[in-house]
Amino acid sequence: MIDVNLVNFEAEVINASFRVPVLLDIWAEWCGPCKQLGPRLEQLETEQGGRFVLAKLDADKTPEIAGQLSEMFGVRSIPFCVLFKDGQPVDGFVGALPPEQLRTFLAKHLPAAEQQAEVEEEAEVRLDAEPAQAADGRSVQEQMADALAQNPGNDDLRFDYVKRLISHGQLAEAAAALAPAMGQIPLQLRFEALQQWLNALEFVSNDPRGQWRLEQFDEAIAANKRDFDSRFAKSRLLIAQDDWQAAMEELLEIIMRDKKWADEAPRKTYVALLELLTPPKPKADPGAAGKGAGGIEIAAPVVQQQDPQAELVARYRRKLSMALN
């Protein structure tokens, strides 16, 4: 079971579903039925032995994704579960279903146990995904480091490796691995985005304000709306807390008041977050249409148009455009 948010939704739900089905459980702390369903799903994940992955998304902490999926399926209540396969939501159900109904739902989509290895192998080939644990015990990260040392010109691998290091809090290692890419001319936007993310996390680790509570920033800002230093520091703390949407809102406040402040650092950080949040284009599957549990219907073309993370990125691109013009 893994908790997902704006930062890791693409990796842990969209990308992961190419290798194994991912069941996204949308829940909230105040929801009684959610607390009944959660343990049942966790038990089933254990019982199924890797045939699917359970991902949990707090609707209150990540309302943009929860809201978009609810709108997509025409659902207005939680608990609400969505099954992802091959990068697409393919089925779902609402309510705290009993264990037997949950097993029936999963049985429609999970490969037979003897087919699992074949399915995973095909997914690895199709995606050119990360290698599994090596026979000599090396982790994925160690394999990536070795591969990059052998092929330092592989920008895709460097990007994935640095992103993994940053997400695991290995900031010094990430900075060293990112340095060669930052010397490229022209500089690729995706590497500039990683540098801005790294800058925010290093600020939180090294600056005394990185230990402030959000309320302390709010008090300083309330006293002076143009206290851009406090606003920018607050945005970095929000980035470190994985609340990237709130960070972008704070950055927008600076951009609207002074577009050129600090050599456009707020705009550059904002653009970096958009770049890191932008999901890859989904692969079309014209034949993937059907009806889910409880009468939920979905068609692949509609999914592609209303992908929740893509919609979020588009909305915040529009906000930036309006602030700059």
C-alpha positions as CSV (number, residue, x, y, z in Angstrom):
1,M,0.0,0.0,0.0
2,I,1.3,3.5,-0.9
3,D,0.0,7.0,-0.2
4,V,-0.2,9.1,-3.3
5,N,-0.4,12.9,-3.9
6,L,0.2,15.4,-6.7
7,V,3.9,14.7,-6.6
8,N,3.9,10.9,-7.0
9,F,0.6,10.3,-8.7
10,E,2.1,9.9,-12.1
11,A,4.8,7.5,-11.0
12,E,2.9,5.4,-8.5
13,V,-0.5,5.2,-10.3
14,I,-0.2,6.0,-14.0
15,N,3.2,4.6,-14.7
16,A,3.0,1.8,-12.2
17,S,-0.2,0.5,-13.8
18,F,1.6,-0.5,-16.9
19,R,3.4,-3.2,-14.8
20,V,0.6,-4.2,-12.5
21,P,-3.0,-3.0,-11.9
22,V,-3.3,-0.2,-9.4
23,L,-6.4,0.2,-7.3
24,L,-6.7,3.8,-6.2
25,D,-8.7,4.2,-2.9
26,I,-10.0,7.8,-2.6
27,W,-10.9,8.3,1.1
28,A,-11.0,11.0,3.8
29,E,-10.3,11.0,7.6
30,W,-13.9,12.0,8.4
31,C,-15.4,9.2,6.3
32,G,-16.7,6.3,8.4
33,P,-17.2,3.8,5.5
34,C,-13.7,4.7,4.2
35,K,-12.3,3.4,7.5
36,Q,-14.3,0.2,7.0
37,L,-13.1,-0.3,3.4
38,G,-9.4,0.5,3.9
39,P,-8.5,-2.6,6.0
40,R,-10.4,-4.9,3.6
41,L,-8.4,-3.6,0.7
42,E,-5.1,-3.9,2.5
43,Q,-5.9,-7.5,3.4
44,L,-6.8,-8.3,-0.2
45,E,-3.6,-6.7,-1.4
46,T,-1.7,-9.0,0.9
47,E,-3.8,-12.0,-0.1
48,Q,-3.2,-11.4,-3.8
49,G,0.5,-11.4,-3.4
50,G,1.5,-8.7,-5.8
51,R,-1.2,-9.1,-8.4
52,F,-2.3,-5.5,-7.8
53,V,-1.1,-2.5,-5.9
54,L,-3.2,-0.5,-3.5
55,A,-2.8,3.2,-3.6
56,K,-4.6,5.6,-1.2
57,L,-5.4,9.2,-1.9
58,D,-6.8,11.5,0.7
59,A,-9.5,13.5,-1.0
60,D,-9.1,16.5,1.4
61,K,-5.3,16.7,0.8
62,T,-5.4,16.2,-2.9
63,P,-8.9,17.5,-4.0
64,E,-7.8,18.3,-7.6
65,I,-7.2,14.6,-8.5
66,A,-10.1,13.3,-6.4
67,G,-12.5,15.9,-7.9
68,Q,-11.5,15.2,-11.5
69,L,-11.9,11.4,-11.1
70,S,-15.2,11.9,-9.4
71,E,-16.4,14.2,-12.2
72,M,-15.1,11.7,-14.8
73,F,-17.1,8.8,-13.3
74,G,-20.1,10.9,-12.2
75,V,-19.5,10.0,-8.6
76,R,-20.3,12.3,-5.7
77,S,-19.4,10.3,-2.6
78,I,-16.6,8.3,-1.0
79,P,-15.1,5.8,-0.5
80,F,-14.6,5.7,-4.3
81,C,-12.1,3.3,-5.9
82,V,-10.7,3.5,-9.4
83,L,-8.7,0.7,-11.0
84,F,-5.9,1.7,-13.3
85,K,-4.4,-0.5,-16.0
86,D,-1.9,0.5,-18.8
87,G,-2.0,4.1,-17.7
88,Q,-5.8,4.4,-17.8
89,P,-8.7,4.3,-15.3
90,V,-10.8,1.3,-16.5
91,D,-13.3,0.6,-13.8
92,G,-14.4,1.6,-10.4
93,F,-16.9,1.3,-7.5
94,V,-18.4,3.4,-4.7
95,G,-19.0,2.4,-1.1
96,A,-17.5,0.0,1.5
97,L,-18.2,-3.2,-0.5
98,P,-17.9,-6.5,1.5
99,P,-14.9,-8.7,0.9
100,E,-16.6,-11.1,-1.5
101,Q,-17.8,-8.3,-3.8
102,L,-14.3,-6.8,-3.7
103,R,-12.8,-10.1,-4.8
104,T,-15.4,-10.4,-7.6
105,F,-14.5,-6.8,-8.8
106,L,-10.8,-7.6,-8.8
107,A,-11.2,-10.9,-10.5
108,K,-12.5,-9.2,-13.6
109,H,-9.2,-7.3,-14.0
110,L,-6.4,-9.2,-12.4
111,P,-4.4,-11.7,-14.5
112,A,-4.3,-15.3,-13.2
113,A,-1.4,-16.0,-10.9
114,E,0.4,-18.1,-13.5
115,Q,0.1,-15.2,-16.0
116,Q,1.5,-12.5,-13.7
117,A,5.2,-13.0,-14.6
118,E,4.4,-12.9,-18.3
119,V,2.3,-9.7,-17.9
120,E,5.0,-8.0,-15.9
121,E,7.6,-9.0,-18.5
122,E,5.5,-7.6,-21.3
123,A,5.0,-4.4,-19.4
124,E,8.7,-3.9,-18.8
125,V,9.4,-4.3,-22.5
126,R,6.5,-2.0,-23.5
127,L,7.6,0.8,-21.2
128,D,11.3,0.3,-21.2
129,A,10.7,0.6,-17.5
130,E,13.1,0.6,-14.6
131,P,14.9,-2.7,-14.0
132,A,13.8,-5.0,-11.2
133,Q,16.0,-5.9,-8.3
134,A,19.2,-7.4,-9.7
135,A,20.3,-10.9,-9.0
136,D,23.3,-9.6,-7.1
137,G,21.0,-7.7,-4.7
138,R,21.6,-4.2,-6.2
139,S,18.7,-1.8,-5.8
140,V,17.0,-0.1,-8.7
141,Q,18.9,3.1,-7.7
142,E,22.2,1.4,-7.8
143,Q,21.5,-0.1,-11.2
144,M,20.5,3.3,-12.5
145,A,23.8,4.8,-11.1
146,D,25.8,2.1,-12.8
147,A,24.0,2.5,-16.1
148,L,24.5,6.2,-16.0
149,A,28.2,5.9,-15.3
150,Q,28.5,3.7,-18.4
151,N,26.4,6.0,-20.5
152,P,26.6,9.6,-19.1
153,G,25.0,11.0,-22.3
154,N,21.7,9.3,-21.6
155,D,19.6,12.3,-20.6
156,D,16.4,10.3,-20.0
157,L,18.2,8.1,-17.5
158,R,19.9,11.1,-15.8
159,F,16.5,12.8,-15.4
160,D,14.9,9.7,-13.9
161,Y,17.9,9.1,-11.6
162,V,18.1,12.6,-10.3
163,K,14.3,12.8,-9.8
164,R,14.5,9.5,-7.8
165,L,17.4,10.9,-5.7
166,I,15.5,14.1,-4.9
167,S,12.3,12.3,-4.1
168,H,14.2,10.1,-1.6
169,G,15.8,13.2,0.1
170,Q,19.4,12.5,-1.2
171,L,20.0,16.1,-2.1
172,A,23.8,16.1,-2.2
173,E,23.8,13.1,-4.5
174,A,21.1,14.6,-6.7
175,A,23.1,17.9,-7.1
176,A,26.2,16.0,-8.1
177,A,24.2,13.8,-10.7
178,L,22.4,16.9,-12.0
179,A,25.5,19.1,-12.5
180,P,26.6,17.7,-15.9
181,A,23.1,18.4,-17.3
182,M,23.0,21.9,-16.0
183,G,26.1,22.7,-18.1
184,Q,24.3,21.8,-21.4
185,I,23.6,24.5,-23.9
186,P,20.8,25.0,-24.4
187,L,19.6,23.9,-21.0
188,Q,16.7,21.5,-21.1
189,L,13.6,22.7,-19.2
190,R,13.2,19.4,-17.4
191,F,16.7,19.7,-15.9
192,E,16.0,23.3,-14.9
193,A,12.8,22.1,-13.2
194,L,14.8,19.5,-11.2
195,Q,17.2,22.3,-10.2
196,Q,14.4,24.5,-8.9
197,W,12.9,21.6,-7.0
198,L,16.3,20.9,-5.5
199,N,16.8,24.6,-4.6
200,A,13.5,24.5,-2.7
201,L,14.4,21.5,-0.7
202,E,18.0,22.7,0.1
203,F,16.5,26.0,1.3
204,V,14.2,24.1,3.7
205,S,17.1,22.0,4.9
206,N,19.6,24.9,5.4
207,D,17.8,28.1,6.1
208,P,16.3,28.8,9.5
209,R,13.0,29.7,8.0
210,G,12.8,26.2,6.7
211,Q,11.8,25.3,10.3
212,W,9.1,27.9,10.5
213,R,5.4,26.9,10.8
214,L,3.1,27.9,8.0
215,E,1.3,30.2,10.5
216,Q,4.5,32.2,11.0
217,F,4.7,32.9,7.3
218,D,1.0,33.8,7.3
219,E,1.5,36.4,10.1
220,A,4.4,38.0,8.3
221,I,2.5,38.2,5.0
222,A,-0.6,39.6,6.7
223,A,1.5,42.4,8.1
224,N,2.9,43.2,4.6
225,K,1.3,41.8,1.5
226,R,4.5,42.6,-0.4
227,D,6.8,40.6,1.9
228,F,7.9,38.6,-1.1
229,D,10.8,37.0,0.9
230,S,8.3,35.4,3.2
231,R,6.0,34.4,0.4
232,F,8.8,32.8,-1.5
233,A,10.1,31.0,1.5
234,K,6.6,29.8,2.3
235,S,6.3,28.4,-1.2
236,R,9.5,26.4,-0.8
237,L,8.3,25.0,2.5
238,L,5.0,23.9,0.8
239,I,7.0,22.3,-2.0
240,A,9.0,20.3,0.6
241,Q,5.7,19.3,2.2
242,D,4.5,18.0,-1.3
243,D,1.7,20.6,-1.4
244,W,2.7,21.9,-4.8
245,Q,-0.7,23.4,-5.6
246,A,-0.6,25.7,-2.5
247,A,3.0,26.5,-3.4
248,M,2.0,27.6,-6.9
249,E,-0.8,29.8,-5.5
250,E,1.8,31.6,-3.3
251,L,4.1,32.0,-6.2
252,L,1.3,33.5,-8.2
253,E,0.7,36.1,-5.6
254,I,4.3,37.3,-6.1
255,I,4.2,37.2,-9.9
256,M,1.0,39.2,-10.0
257,R,2.5,41.9,-7.8
258,D,6.1,42.0,-9.2
259,K,6.9,39.9,-12.3
260,K,10.6,40.7,-12.1
261,W,11.2,40.2,-8.4
262,A,14.4,38.2,-7.6
263,D,15.4,37.7,-11.2
264,E,12.0,36.1,-11.8
265,A,12.6,33.3,-9.3
266,P,8.9,32.8,-8.5
267,R,8.1,32.4,-12.2
268,K,11.0,30.0,-12.8
269,T,9.9,27.9,-9.7
270,Y,6.3,27.9,-10.9
271,V,7.2,26.7,-14.4
272,A,9.4,24.1,-12.8
273,L,6.5,22.7,-10.8
274,L,4.3,22.6,-13.9
275,E,7.0,20.7,-15.8
276,L,7.4,18.1,-13.1
277,L,3.7,17.7,-12.7
278,T,3.0,17.3,-16.4
279,P,2.1,13.7,-17.1
280,P,3.3,11.8,-20.2
281,K,0.8,11.6,-23.1
282,P,-1.3,8.5,-22.6
283,K,-1.3,5.8,-25.2
284,A,-4.5,5.6,-27.1
285,D,-6.6,2.4,-26.8
286,P,-9.7,2.9,-29.0
287,G,-11.2,-0.4,-28.0
288,A,-11.0,0.2,-24.2
289,A,-14.6,1.1,-23.5
290,G,-16.9,-0.6,-21.0
291,K,-19.0,-0.4,-17.9
292,G,-17.6,-0.6,-14.5
293,A,-19.0,-1.7,-11.2
294,G,-22.2,-0.1,-10.0
295,G,-23.1,1.1,-13.6
296,I,-20.0,3.4,-13.9
297,E,-19.2,3.9,-17.5
298,I,-16.0,5.2,-19.1
299,A,-14.4,5.4,-22.5
300,A,-10.7,5.7,-23.2
301,P,-11.0,8.9,-25.4
302,V,-12.8,10.7,-22.6
303,V,-10.2,9.6,-20.0
304,Q,-7.5,11.1,-22.1
305,Q,-9.2,14.4,-22.4
306,Q,-10.0,14.7,-18.7
307,D,-6.9,13.2,-17.1
308,P,-6.9,14.8,-13.6
309,Q,-3.3,15.7,-13.4
310,A,-3.2,17.0,-17.0
311,E,-6.3,19.2,-16.2
312,L,-4.5,20.5,-13.1
313,V,-1.5,21.5,-15.1
314,A,-3.6,23.1,-17.8
315,R,-5.5,25.1,-15.2
316,Y,-2.3,26.4,-13.6
317,R,-0.8,27.2,-17.0
318,R,-3.8,29.4,-17.6
319,K,-3.4,31.1,-14.2
320,L,0.2,31.9,-15.0
321,S,-0.6,33.3,-18.4
322,M,-3.2,35.6,-16.9
323,A,-0.8,36.7,-14.2
324,L,1.9,37.6,-16.8
325,N,-0.4,39.4,-19.2
